[in-house]
Amino acid sequence: MTLPDPAVLLPRMAAELTRHLQAHRIDTPRFVGIHTGGVWVAQALLAALGREEPLGVLDVSFYRDDFTQSGLHPQVRPSALPFEIEGQHLVLVDDVLMTGRTVRAALNELFDYGRPASVTLVCLLDLDARELPIRPDVVGQTLSLAPDERVKLLGPAPLALERQALASA
């Protein structure tokens, strides 16, 4: 199986997101990318939509439920939300949805900043391997990988997907 090209997925995702926002009568969404790949995808989506606006950035490291198992990543950065969360319609963007734990952590962090009116989840890839009941509203493509495989987004420009094999224990 060949991995899709993000340059092909992003225009379709932008069109689908536009339809989704119109159907829900959302005129002024606020975009939030999950560090790092979700930020890159959000930037590309904003460009595809022809929008120039502040982009929120979440680093969910402290909100992960597996924090004690994996420890603190040495590159943890503070989140930056250049707008209010309370009452806003948010578009939360991640690169690869796998278990759903990163998105759960992002939602927990967002609610610490306020109660959004709604959250639309956008993911470049859905690996259909979730452990939590979290599904994207807009997705570039759904893939099924072997248990020992992962996908990594390379970027920020150009965006590319790389298949990786997990190291054997």
Secondary structure as the mmCIF struct_conf table of DSSP 4:
data_model
#
loop_
_struct_conf.conf_type_id
_struct_conf.id
_struct_conf.beg_label_comp_id
_struct_conf.beg_label_asym_id
_struct_conf.beg_label_seq_id
_struct_conf.end_label_comp_id
_struct_conf.end_label_asym_id
_struct_conf.end_label_seq_id
HELX_LH_PP_P HELX_LH_PP_P1 THR A 2 ASP A 5
HELX_RH_AL_P HELX_RH_AL_P1 PRO A 6 ALA A 23
TURN_TY1_P TURN_TY1_P1 HIS A 24 ARG A 25
BEND BEND1 ASP A 27 THR A 28
STRN STRN1 ARG A 30 ILE A 34
TURN_TY1_P TURN_TY1_P2 HIS A 35 THR A 36
HELX_RH_AL_P HELX_RH_AL_P2 GLY A 37 LEU A 49
TURN_TY1_P TURN_TY1_P3 GLY A 50 GLY A 50
STRN STRN2 LEU A 55 LEU A 58
HELX_RH_3T_P HELX_RH_3T_P1 SER A 61 TYR A 63
TURN_TY1_P TURN_TY1_P4 ASP A 65 ASP A 66
HELX_RH_AL_P HELX_RH_AL_P3 PHE A 67 SER A 70
TURN_TY1_P TURN_TY1_P5 PRO A 74 GLN A 75
STRN STRN3 ALA A 80 ALA A 80
BEND BEND2 PHE A 83 PHE A 83
TURN_TY1_P TURN_TY1_P6 GLU A 86 GLY A 87
STRN STRN4 HIS A 89 LEU A 97
BEND BEND3 MET A 98 GLY A 100
HELX_RH_AL_P HELX_RH_AL_P4 ARG A 101 TYR A 113
BEND BEND4 ALA A 117 ALA A 117
STRN STRN5 SER A 118 ASP A 126
BEND BEND5 ASP A 128 ASP A 128
BEND BEND6 GLU A 131 PRO A 133
BEND BEND7 ASP A 137 ASP A 137
STRN STRN6 VAL A 138 THR A 142
TURN_TY1_P TURN_TY1_P7 PRO A 147 ASP A 148
STRN STRN7 GLU A 149 LEU A 154
BEND BEND8 PRO A 156 PRO A 158
STRN STRN8 ALA A 160 ALA A 165
HELX_LH_PP_P HELX_LH_PP_P2 LEU A 166 SER A 168
#
